[in-house]
């Protein structure tokens, strides 16, 4: 018996998918962009599908974009994310599919810095699998956490949400307390192993570098991410957002960062 495994190229269509496509082609043949009744019916069917997908993945319908396939999706994702953010550095591998490599090459030609990691056949298989598992696990955690966050938020009253904002501010403060302790400990360790004395001003500068790095790693990088900003803004009022910004202003290195949240 022959078993088809090339799902990376084309995945066989499930019976229920084929039935849904056949029904759509037969019952709603109109162009969704057309103004006539058939077009309106097709548009309504398209939007119902968009809402179902959004519910399934915990997104808003307006965040669901239908494409013709993986090549268009990869181009849309890479160009969209790269051009929407401030970071102009991309990290990829030398073994990517052309639908990934070509848009990255186009971004590189447009001034983006690209780091390509070569495939190393000598890397320990155990290390490679452990790294891959950890990466996939972290991605899964981020997705599940966001879905659960949205689900919990839908059940909150305004009063409960206000308390949740207070809890978030307290959590940020506690995290910053741990970050400050780590920065102080690493500064002391740096002094101990450097083999030289530092002036008070130099010690403060060293501590400031550690503190800034740890705050960026554990707090700033997350709260400044556009996706987190959009998600938090969709769940909070303007007054609550101002409370969060005020709490962050005393923590973030650059006050402009707090304004962006």
C-alpha positions in Angstrom: 0.0 0.0 0.0 1.3 3.4 -1.0 1.3 6.1 1.7 1.4 9.8 0.8 3.7 11.8 3.0 4.4 15.0 1.1 2.0 17.1 3.0 4.6 19.9 3.0 3.8 20.4 -0.7 0.1 19.6 -0.9 -2.1 18.1 1.8 -4.9 15.8 0.7 -8.3 17.3 1.2 -10.5 15.8 3.9 -14.0 14.7 2.9 -15.8 17.3 5.0 -13.6 20.0 3.5 -14.3 18.8 -0.1 -18.1 18.8 0.8 -17.9 22.4 2.2 -16.0 23.6 -0.9 -18.5 21.9 -3.3 -21.5 23.4 -1.4 -19.9 26.9 -1.6 -19.2 26.6 -5.3 -22.7 25.3 -6.0 -24.8 27.5 -3.7 -22.9 30.8 -3.5 -21.2 31.3 -6.9 -21.2 35.1 -6.7 -18.1 37.3 -6.4 -17.9 38.6 -2.7 -16.8 42.0 -4.1 -19.9 42.4 -6.3 -22.8 44.6 -5.2 -25.6 42.3 -6.5 -27.5 39.8 -4.4 -25.3 36.8 -5.4 -22.2 38.8 -4.4 -23.7 39.8 -1.1 -24.6 36.2 -0.4 -21.0 35.1 -1.2 -19.6 37.9 1.0 -21.9 36.9 3.9 -20.7 33.3 3.6 -17.0 34.4 3.5 -17.5 36.5 6.7 -19.2 33.7 8.5 -16.2 31.5 7.7 -13.9 34.3 8.9 -15.8 34.5 12.2 -15.6 30.7 12.7 -11.9 30.6 12.1 -11.4 33.6 14.4 -13.4 31.8 17.2 -11.3 28.7 16.7 -7.9 30.4 17.1 -9.0 33.1 19.6 -8.6 36.0 17.3 -10.8 38.9 16.0 -12.5 38.3 12.6 -10.7 41.4 11.3 -7.4 39.7 12.1 -8.1 36.6 9.9 -6.8 37.0 6.3 -7.6 34.3 3.7 -4.9 33.7 1.1 -4.5 31.5 -1.9 -1.8 29.3 -0.3 1.4 29.1 1.6 3.5 31.2 -0.8 1.2 34.2 -0.5 0.9 33.6 3.3 4.7 33.5 3.8 5.1 36.7 1.8 2.3 38.5 3.6 3.7 37.4 7.0 7.3 38.2 6.4 6.8 41.5 4.6 4.0 42.5 7.0 5.8 41.8 10.2 9.2 43.2 9.0 7.8 46.5 7.6 5.4 47.0 10.6 8.1 46.9 13.2 11.2 48.8 14.1 13.6 45.9 14.1 15.3 45.6 10.7 17.3 42.4 11.5 16.0 39.1 10.3 17.3 35.6 11.3 16.7 32.7 9.0 18.4 29.5 7.8 20.0 28.4 4.6 17.5 25.6 4.2 14.3 27.6 3.8 11.7 27.1 1.1 11.8 29.6 -1.8 8.5 31.1 -0.5 10.4 32.1 2.6 13.9 32.8 1.2 12.7 35.0 -1.7 10.8 37.5 0.4 13.7 37.6 2.8 16.1 38.3 -0.1 13.7 41.1 -1.2 13.8 42.6 2.3 17.6 42.3 2.4 17.8 44.2 -0.9 15.6 46.8 0.6 18.1 47.4 3.4 17.2 44.9 6.1 20.0 43.0 7.8 19.7 39.2 7.4 21.6 36.5 9.3 21.5 33.1 7.7 22.3 30.1 9.9 23.8 27.2 8.0 22.7 23.7 8.5 25.2 21.8 10.6 25.1 18.0 10.2 27.5 17.6 13.1 25.2 19.1 15.7 24.1 16.6 18.3 20.7 15.1 17.4 19.7 15.2 21.1 20.7 18.9 21.4 18.8 19.8 18.2 15.7 18.0 19.2 15.8 19.5 22.7 16.1 23.0 21.3 13.3 22.4 18.8 11.1 21.0 21.5 11.8 24.0 23.8 11.1 26.4 21.0 7.8 24.7 20.0 6.8 24.5 23.7 7.3 28.2 24.2 5.3 29.0 21.1 2.5 26.8 22.3 2.5 28.4 25.7 2.3 31.9 24.2 -0.7 30.9 22.0 -2.5 29.0 24.8 -1.9 31.8 27.3 -3.3 34.4 24.9 -6.4 32.3 24.2 -7.0 31.7 27.9 -6.4 35.4 28.6 -9.1 36.4 26.1 -11.5 33.7 27.4 -11.1 34.9 31.0 -11.4 38.6 30.0 -14.8 37.9 28.4 -16.2 36.8 31.8 -15.0 39.8 33.7 -17.1 42.7 34.9 -15.7 46.2 34.6 -15.0 46.2 38.4 -13.2 42.8 38.2 -11.2 44.1 35.2 -10.1 47.1 37.1 -8.9 44.8 39.9 -7.0 42.8 37.2 -5.2 45.9 36.1 -4.1 46.5 39.7 -2.9 42.9 39.8 -1.0 43.4 36.6 0.7 46.6 37.9 1.6 44.7 41.1 3.1 41.9 39.1 5.2 44.3 37.0 6.5 45.9 40.1 7.4 42.5 41.6 9.1 41.4 38.4 11.1 44.6 38.4 12.1 44.0 42.0 13.6 40.6 41.0 15.3 42.2 38.0 16.9 44.9 40.3 18.2 42.2 42.6 19.7 40.3 39.7 21.3 43.4 38.3 22.8 44.2 41.7 24.1 40.7 42.2 25.7 40.6 38.7 27.3 44.0 39.3 28.9 42.8 42.5 30.1 39.6 40.7 31.5 41.7 37.9 33.4 43.8 40.5 34.7 40.7 42.2 36.2 39.0 39.1 37.4 42.1 37.2 40.6 42.4 39.3 40.4 46.2 39.4 38.8 49.0 41.4 36.0 51.1 40.1 34.9 54.6 41.0 31.5 55.2 42.4 30.4 56.7 39.1 31.8 53.7 37.1 30.0 51.3 39.5 26.7 53.1 38.9 27.2 53.0 35.1 27.9 49.2 35.2 24.8 48.6 37.4 22.8 50.8 35.0 23.9 48.6 32.0 22.9 45.4 33.8 19.6 46.8 34.9 18.7 48.2 31.5 19.6 44.8 29.8 17.5 42.8 32.3 14.6 45.2 32.2 14.6 45.0 28.4 14.8 41.2 28.4 12.1 40.5 31.0 9.8 43.5 30.8 10.3 46.1 28.1 10.6 43.7 25.1 7.3 42.1 25.9 5.2 45.2 26.8 6.4 47.1 23.8 5.6 44.3 21.3 2.8 45.6 18.9 0.7 42.4 19.3 0.7 42.7 23.1 -0.1 46.4 22.9 -3.1 45.7 20.6 -4.3 42.9 22.8 -4.0 44.8 26.0 -5.7 47.9 24.5 -8.6 45.8 23.3 -9.3 44.6 26.9 -8.8 47.8 28.8 -10.2 51.3 29.0 -8.2 54.5 28.3 -8.1 55.2 32.0 -6.8 51.7 32.8 -4.2 52.0 30.0 -3.0 55.3 31.6 -2.6 53.5 34.9 -0.4 50.9 33.3 1.7 53.5 31.4 2.3 55.4 34.6 3.5 52.2 36.4 5.8 51.4 33.5 7.2 54.9 33.2 9.2 54.4 36.4 10.6 51.1 35.2 11.3 51.4 31.5 14.6 52.9 30.6 13.2 55.3 28.0 10.0 57.1 28.9 9.1 57.0 25.2 8.8 53.2 25.6 6.1 53.7 28.2 4.2 56.0 25.9 4.2 53.3 23.2 2.4 50.8 25.5 
